[in-house]
Amino acid sequence: MSLRQNLQDELAREADSGTNFTPEERILLSNILRLREVRVDDVMIPRADIDSVEDSVPLARLM
């Protein structure tokens, strides 16, 4: 059995018993496992849509 399958089984078991993972950990792990279904095209931003600034510009000035 793969690590992925073991984790999915543990998360499913955990939903009933509530012993090993905190709710935040369960959400995080579930989201990580779902990343397999996401394509790069779904999340990438075209370079033309990206604004850049010098790394020396203070954050307060950007706001």
PyMOL commands that set and color helices and strands:
alter all, ss='L'
color gray80, all
select helices_A, chain A and resi 3-17+23-37+40-43+47-49+59-62
alter helices_A, ss='H'
color red, helices_A
deselect
rebuild
show_as cartoon
